[in-house]
Structures are given as structure tokens and as C-alpha cells.
């Protein structure tokens, strides 16, 4: 299950505020190898999308960040990084016999319950990506969650402890596979795979427009390369970016 570059340089930490923060500070200090992965047994202040927190019990889950240098990718195609990471997580779960889907923009669900989350932070120089930090929080062996959190884990689903290293190695392999496909320009197939695994795609559901509080009944019809979600409702096409719409 060896990879060419992703995960070949591995930094293992006992405790850190956030692996994404650690990665960002590391990049400021040194020339980090492409594909470096930072892993932590315990995150004291794990980060989710748009400032949300990600809580994980020590030594039970996979909390890691990958440093990639997608200088080949256009800024307007940034959501493909989320696409390939989502596909990598979903395929990793499939390797363990678990079927999952992706909820826009960054949650991985098993039967509508969250099992993993993704946080991608990009740095741009001269209209090109200089680097991307791809954070993944993956519920593996944790079985008790806060009462207000609708979450599950691999152990909860399979009723057995899972080796964290085996999950990490599988994720490394899958992320590299999809990243190399993206680098080769295979965007159409990647988008097709992603859309086939998208939660509520082409299904009529209720959504809430965050700014106005208005509720609309519509159908997700597309996601743009920028990450914009397209919902068609009563003859009108709505475009939403992160935190602009809620799933009801």
C-alpha cells in the first residue's frame, strides 16, 4: 500500500491545537515536502469549516493534515481539492465495507450521520496556488459523542476496534490516486464520481437561506468548480456559497 509521495514524509505529534495550524506555521518556517502529512494523537482545538470546532477523543480517531502544492490548478477550480479529498475518504470507508456519501461542502455521512469532516485552507501567490492544507477529521474508534452531535464512527458501525495506521495508509493511497487524476486533467470523471455520491442530489428537499431565513423547496442540480451549490426551486436557480444555505 505504498505511495509515491503522499504520506512519505510524516510528522507525528502527541498534542497540538490543530494539525492545520501546525501545518501553516511549518510552511512559514521551512520548505515542506509536497505530500507531507501531520498526524496528532490529540487536538485541543480542532478546526472545522468556517470556524466551527472539531472535537475528537485522544488516540481514538484520525486527525491529520496534508500539505500539497497544486500549482497546476486554476484558482477558479479550487473545489476540485474538496472533490478529490471527499472521494478519498469515501473510498477509504468502502475499503472497510462502509458505504458513505458527501454532504456539501465538507461532511462525509453514513446514513445521514457524520463520520468525517474536511477543512481545506489554500494559499495563493500570483494567481496560483502556492500550497493547500487539507485537514481530515475521521471518527474511527470513538463511540461516545456529545449529545448535541449527530455522529458515528467505523467502530460503532463494525462493532470492532480499527487500527488507526491502516486507516491512515488507506487514506494516503486514495488521496494520492485522486490527486494524480486531478493533476492529469481528469476533472470530468472526478466531478461525475463526486456528484454520484452527493447527499440529496436531484432530490427535492427543504433548504433555509441563511441571510433572510426564508425556506425554499428545491433540488440540488450542480456544484460549480468554485464550490458554489446550485439549487433549482420553483423556476428559479439559486447560487449559494459556504454558510449561505442550511440543509433542513
N, C-alpha and C positions, 0 to 999 in steps of 0.2 A: 504493500500500500504506500510505496514511496512516492514523493512528489519531486518535481523539478526545482521548485523554488519556494512555494508557499509552505511555511512551517519549517523550512530547513534551518532558519535562524530563529531560535525560540528563547524567549525571556520568561522565566517563571518567577512569580512573586508570591510571597505569603499573604501580605496585606497591602492594599492600595486603595486610594479613594475611588479611582475609576481607571480602568485599563485604557480607555480613550484619552483621559487626561495625561496618563503616563506616556502614552504614545506621542501625543502632541508635544510634550516637554522634551522627549527624547529626540524628536525631529529637529527641535531648535538647537540642540547641543551637538549633534553628530550627523553624519551621512548614513542613514539607516538603510540596510539592505532591503530591496524590494521583496515582499513576501514575508517579512518578519511578523511573528505572532507573539503577542504579550498575553500571558495567562496569569490569573490570580486565584489563589485558593479562597480569598475573601475580599470583596469590595465593600468599603464602608459607605460609599456614596455613588453607587452605580447610576449611570445616566440612561434615560430613555429619550424618545423623540420630543423635541421642543421643550426641554427642561423637566420632563417627567422623571421620576425616580424609578430605579430598578433594584428591588431588594432580593437578595439571594443568601440562603444559609451557607456558612463557610463549609468548604470541602465537599459539598453535595452536588453542585451544579457546574456547568461550563460557563465561565465568564472570561471572555478574551477579546482582543482587538488585533486586527490585521492591518499592516501598513503596506499599501500598494501605491504604485506610481503609474497611473493610467494616462500618461502624457499623450497617448494616441486618441483619447476620447474627447469629442467636442463638448463644450460646456452645456449646450442645449440638449445633449443626450445623457445627462447626468443620472437619470433614473435607471439606466441600464445597470448601474452598480448595485442598486437595490434589487433589480430583477435577478441578477446572477447570484446574489447572496441569498435571496429567498429560495431560489431553485436549489442552491447548495444545501440549505437547511432542510428543505422538504425531501430532497433525495437522501440525505443522511438519515432522516427519520424512516424513510422507506427501507433503508438497509437494515433497520431494526424491526421491520414489519409493521410500521405505523403509517397510516395514511393521513396527510395533513393538507391544509390549504393556506393561502396567504391573504390576509385582510389588509387592504390598503390603509396606510402606506407601508407598515413595517412590522406587523404582527403575524406570527405563524400559529394557526389554530388547528386543534384536533376536535372535531365535532363541536365547533363554536367556542371552545375553551382554549385559552392562550397557553402555549408550551414554549414559545421562544419569541424574542424580540430583537430587532436590528436597529442600530443607530450608525448612520454614515455621516462623517464630517469631512468636507472637502476643503482643500486649499488651492487657490487659483493664482497663477502668475502669468502675465502677458497673454490673457485669454485662453490659457490652457491649464489643465490640472497639473499641479506640481506633485501632490500626493493626496491620497484618500485614507482615512482611518475608518475601518469597518468594524464596529463593535457588535458582538453577538452575545446575548444572554440566553442560555439554553437550560431549561429545567430538566435535570437528569435524575437525581436520586432524592430530591426534596419531595416530601409527601404531605406536609402541612403548610398551609398558606394563610395569610391574614384573611379575616372574614370578609373583607370588602374586595378581595382579589379573586377573580374567576380564573383560576389557573390549574394546570395539570403538569405531569412530568412523565418521562419514559418509565420510571419505576412504578408510578401509580397505574399506568396502562398495562405494563407487562408483569407486574407483581414480582419483580426481582431486581436486585442491585445491578447496576450497569457500570462497567469500567469507564471512567472518565477519559482515559487516554485513547480508548478505542473510538469514542465519540469524536474526540479532537482530531485523530488521524483521518477518520472518515470525512469529517468536515473539511479538513485541509485538501484532501483529494478532490472532493466535489467542487469546492470553490475554485481550485486551480483549473479543473476541467472547463467550468463555465467561463472563467476569466479568459482563458485562452481562446474560447469560442468567440467571446466578445472582441478580443484583440484581432481576430481573423476577419471581423466584419460580419459575423453571422447573426446580425441583430434581428432579422425577420423571424428566424426559428426560435430564438430566445424569447422574443415577445409572444409568439404563438404558444410556447410552453407555459409561460407565465400566465397568460390570460386564461388558459385551460384550467389553471389551479387557483383562480381568483375568486375569493369569497363573494357571493351574491352577484356574480357576473351574469348579465342577461336575465336576472330575476327581478320582479317588481317588489320593492320594499320601501319603507318609510325612512326618510333622512331629515335631519334638522340643520338648517342653515344657521351657523353659529352667530353671525353678526346680527341677524334680525330675529332669530328664534323661530322663524317660520318652518313649518313641517311640510315637506313635499313627498309625494309618492312617485317614485321613478325607477328607472332601470340603468344600471351601470353599463355603458356601451363601449368605453375605451379608457385607456390611460396614455397620456402623451409622454414622449421621451423626457420632458422636463419634470414629469411626476404629477401633472395635473390630472385629476379624476373627472371624467365626463359622465354626467347623469342626464338622461332624457326624461322629461316629465311634462305631460300634457302639452305636447307640441313644442316645448322649449328645451334647448340644450344648455345645461348649466356646466360651468367650468369651476372646479374647486381645487385649491392648493391645500397644503397641510394645515390642519387645525381650522379649516373654514367650513367643514361639514362633519356632522356626527352620524354614526350608524345608530338607528333606534331599534 
